Amino acid sequence: MSGKLAVVAAGGTGGHLFPAEALARELTERGWRIVLATDTRGAAYAEDFPAEERLALDAATFRMGDPIGMARGGLKIFGGVTRARVAFKRLKPRVVVGFGGYPSLPALLAAPAVKVPTVIHEQNAVLGRVNRFLAPRAAVVACAFPTLEKASAKVKAKVAVVGNPVRPEIRALADRPFPDPGSGNVRILVTGGSQGARLLSDVTPLAVAMLPEDTRYRLHVTQQTRPEAMEDARRVYANALVEAELSPFFRNMAQRLATAHLVIGRAGASTVCELAVAGLPSVLVPLGIAMDDHQTFNARLLVDAGAAEAIPEKDFTPDRLAEVLNRLLTDPHELGLRAAAARAVARPDAAERLADLVESAAL
């Protein structure tokens, strides 16, 4: 087959794969062919990924100071690099784009050996460990947030802030007006995230139940809830006379965001950037165990803009959340002002910006 080919390498999580998919779609529209390099976990998020081929390049994680784990991880990475080099000689890519995560490591290490330029995109406000290692060798380092912690001065000198590429259905929300609640119902969307979701499942219903009656009667809560917490949450909402829809997972997230007035959730990179693009106020609870506390740094984009309230995990109690919700829901203009603040820091054209950088770096 003819045409320009780009290898897109990403770790096997939604946080890595979704921005990679958005870039791949933009490059495809520009006439590029795409090959996806990821691990076996990535298959769960890559069903619709626009790639003509997938390279399985597993790479093990390991802890520093664990010699056995480091040796095993090193061997696995070496095997992945070898497979990537063989594949690159066959595919002849013009550029390799890495989105972080250990499965991206073999592809990014193999590229220089076959004289293929590399571009790195960091989704979080803190440069991840794999990207931290690879960034000095990359032709271009792109990032989602205006600040990039843990980056050396040398790396910062070549950083381009492009934003976080979002899926087309999320991008479409940038053009819709904020649904002014007026005197009608206020729709709260609660997203738990894949890690530490039990905390939000437990605390949010109790906090909502503490709100004044006239506020509770106006609420409609849509909540992503862990299965073991669902019955308790449903009972709390029913006793508080709050209309609630509960589910372990919502597939139509763009549709949920389109009708929401307020979001309560974690502060992963995709979540923060999607809230900005959708123009939604939020209450963010950064994941306490996140590497380098990167979710706290992510949340600052919306907090500093006046679009979000951030509550550390240790302070995330029903009383504290109820106090924040009561303040946000009492003033009918507050949510609209925060929605505008979120949209002011959005970068809905992140996929196009990143694609421009990729094309400029390609052979």
N, C-alpha and C positions, 0 to 999 in steps of 0.2 A: 504494500500500500504506500501511496505517496502522501506528502503533506508533512507539516511540522508536528513533531511529537513531544509532549511534555510528560515526564513522570511525576506524579503527585504522591508524596509519601506522608503518611499520617498514622499516628497511634490509633489503636482500636477502640476509641471512645467517641461518643457523640460530639464532645467538645472539640476534638481534633477533626473528625470526619465531616461534620456539617459545614464548617468554613471551607474545607478542602473541596467539598462537592460544589459549593457556590462558585469557587474559582474555576473548577473544571467546566461547569456549564458556561461560564463567561468565555473561557478559552475556546470551547467547542463552537460557540457562536462566531468566533473570529477565525474559524477554520483549522483549529488545532485538533490533533488526535491526542487522546489521553490514556495513560496506563496508570493504574492505581497500585501502589505498594503499601501493604499494611499487614497485620497479623490476622489470625483466625477470628479474633474477637471483632475485628472490623467488619466482617461479613454481615453482622446484625444491623449495622448502620449504613451499609453500602448497597442495599438492594437496588436502589434507583441511581446509583453513581454512574455518570456517563463515561465509562471507561471501556475500551475495547479489549482490555486484558487486565488481569489482576496478578500481581506478583506477591506470593506469600513469603514475607521476609520476617519471620519471627525473631525477636531479640529479647533475651531475658533481662529482668531487672535484678539488681543486687545491692547489698548494703556495703558501704565502705567499711573496711575492717573485718569483713567476713571472707577470708582467703578462699574457702571452698566455693562459696557463692560467686565470688568474683571470677574464679577460674572457670566455673561452669558458664557464667554469663559471657565471659570473654570468648569462649569457644563457640557459643551459639551466635554471638555477634560476628565472629570471624566467618562462620559458615554462611551467615546472611550476606556479608559483604562479598564473599566469593560468588554466591548465586546472583547477586545484583550485578557484579561486573560482567559475568557471562551474559546475562539478560541485556545489559546496556550495549554490549558489542553487537548483539543481534538487532536490537531495537533502534539504535543510533538516536537517542533523544537529543533534543536541542537544549534542554534545561531540565533540572530536577528541582522540584519545589517541596520543601519540608515544612510540616505543620507541628512538629514536636511529638513527644512520646517515643519510647524506646523502639518501637517498630519502624520509625522513620530513620533510625541511626544507620542501618546497613546501606540504604540507598544513598544517603548523603555522604557517607564515607567512601563509597565506591565511585561516585561521580568524578572526583578529581583524578582518579587513577586512569579514567578513560577520557580525560580532558573535557568534561561537561560542566558548565557553570551551575552553581547552586543558588537558590533563593530560599530564605527562611522567613516564615511568618510566625510571630508569637501572639497567641490569642489573649494571654493574660497581661496584667500590668507588671508582673514580675517575670523576668526571663527564666524559663524552665531549665532544668538541669541538662537535658539533651541539647536544647537550642543554645544554652550557655557554652557548651563544649564545641558546638559546630559553628557558632556565629562568626568567630574570627576568620574562618576559612570561606565564608559565604561571600558571593559577589554583592548581594543586597540582603539587608535585614529589614523586614517590614514588621510593624507592630500595630496592635489595635488601639492602645491607649496613649494619651499624650506623654505619659511618663513610663519609663521602663526600668524598674528596679533590677539590681543584680547584673546589670550590663556594664562592662568595662568602658573606659573612656574611648578606647579604640573602636569598640562596637557601636557606641552611641554616635560616633562621628559619621557612621554610614547608615543610621536608622532612618527609615521613612515611615511616618505615621499615616496609615491608610484606613484604619478601622478594622472591624471584624466582618468578613463577608457573611451575609445572612441568606437564608433560603428565599427563593422568589416569593413564596406566599407571605413571608414576614416582610420582605422589601415592599410589597404592595400596601402594607399598613401605613407606610410613611405618608401616603397621600390622603388618608381618611381623617376627617375631623374627630377630635376627642368627643366621645358621646356624653354630652353634658347631662348629669343626672337630674338637674333642676330639683323639682319636688317629688320626683318619682323614685324608683328603686335604684339603689347603689349596688353594683355588682363587684364583688371581691373575688379575685382568682388567687388560689393558694397553690403554689407549685412546690413540691418537696425536694426534687432533685434525687439522684440515685444514692447519695451518701448522707447519713445523718438525718433522714427524712422523718424519723419517729418524733423528733423534737417538735417540728412544725405540726405534725399530726396531732400531738397531744396538747400543745399550748394554744393553738389558734382557736379551737372551739370554746375553750374555757374563757379566753379573753373576749371573744365576741359575746358570750353569755353575760359578761359583766357590764356591757354597754347599756346606756339608758334605754328604756322601752321604746320611746319614739324613734330612736336610731335603729334599734334591732328590727322594728317592723318594716323598715325601708330596705333591709339588706337581702341580697341573694348571694349566697356563698357557693362557689364552685371550688372544690378542694381535692387535690391529689393526695390520697391518704393511703398509708400502708395498710394491707389487708387486716392485720391483727389489731389495728387501731380503729377500724371503720365503724364497728358497732358502737363503741364508746362515743365516738365523734357524732354519729347520727343521733344518739340519745341526747347528748348535750344540746345540739342544735334544736331538736324537737322540743325539749323542755324550755328552751329560750324563745320558742316561737319564731325561729329563723329558718327561712327557706334555704335548703342546702342540697347540692348535688355532689355526691362523693364517688370517687373511683380511684383504683390504684394507678391508672394511667389514662391520659387523654391523648388520642392521636391527632385530633384536629386542633392543635395548640394555636395556630394562627387565628382560627375562628373564635377561640376563647379569648384571645388577646384583643380581638377586634371589638368585643362587646364589654370588656372589663373597664372599670373605673379606677381600680386599685389592685396592685399585685403584691402578695406577700411571698417571699421566696429566698433562695440562696443567692449568692453573688458570683456565680460562675461567669466566665467571660462571655459565653453565648447569651446567657440570661440578661446580663447588664446591657450588652449591645442591642439585643432584640427589644428590650424595654425602651431604650433610647429611640430606636427606629420607629417603634410603635407609638411613641409619645405617651408613655404611661407613668403615672406616679407609683411609687413602690415603697414597701418596707422590706429591707434586706437584712438577712441574718447570715453573715459570712461563716462558712464552715470552719470550725475551730482547728480541725486536723489538716487543713489544706497546706500543701507544701509551701514553705516560706510565707505563710499567711497571705497567699496571693489574693484570696477573695476579699480581704479587707481593703487591699489596694485597688482591686477592681471596683468595689463599691464607691470609692471616692469620686469617680467620674460623675456619678449621679448625685451623690451627697453634696459635693462642692458646688454643683450647678443649682442646688435647691430642689431637685426632683425627687429625692429619696431620703428616707430615714434609715440609718443603719443601727442595728442593735446587736452587740456582741453576744455570742452564745451564752456566756455566763450570766448575762443580764436578761436573757430572753425568757421572761416569766409571764404568766397570764396578766398580772398587775401591770407590768411595763408595757406589754403590747396593747392592753386595753387603754392605757393612758395615751399612747401614740395614736391609736385608732380614733379615740374620742376627739382628739385635737384635730385630726385630719378630716373627720366626717362632720364636724360641727359647723365649719365655715363652708357655705356652698360654693365659694369661689376658690377655695384652697386647692382642690384637686385639679381644676382647670389651669391654675398658675403653675402647678408642679408638672402637669402634662406638657405645657409649653416649654418649661425648663429642660425636660428630658429630650424633647425634639431638637432643642437648640444645640445639643452636643452630639447629635446622631450623625453617623456617616453612612447613609443608605447606599452610597455608591462605592462601598469598600471593595466589592468584587472587581469593579471596573478599574479602580485605582491599583489594586494588586496585579491585575492582569497587565496593566501598562508596564509595571515594574518588571514583571516576568518577561514580557516581550523585549524590553530594553536590555535585559541581561542575557537573553538567549543567544546561541551561536548564530 
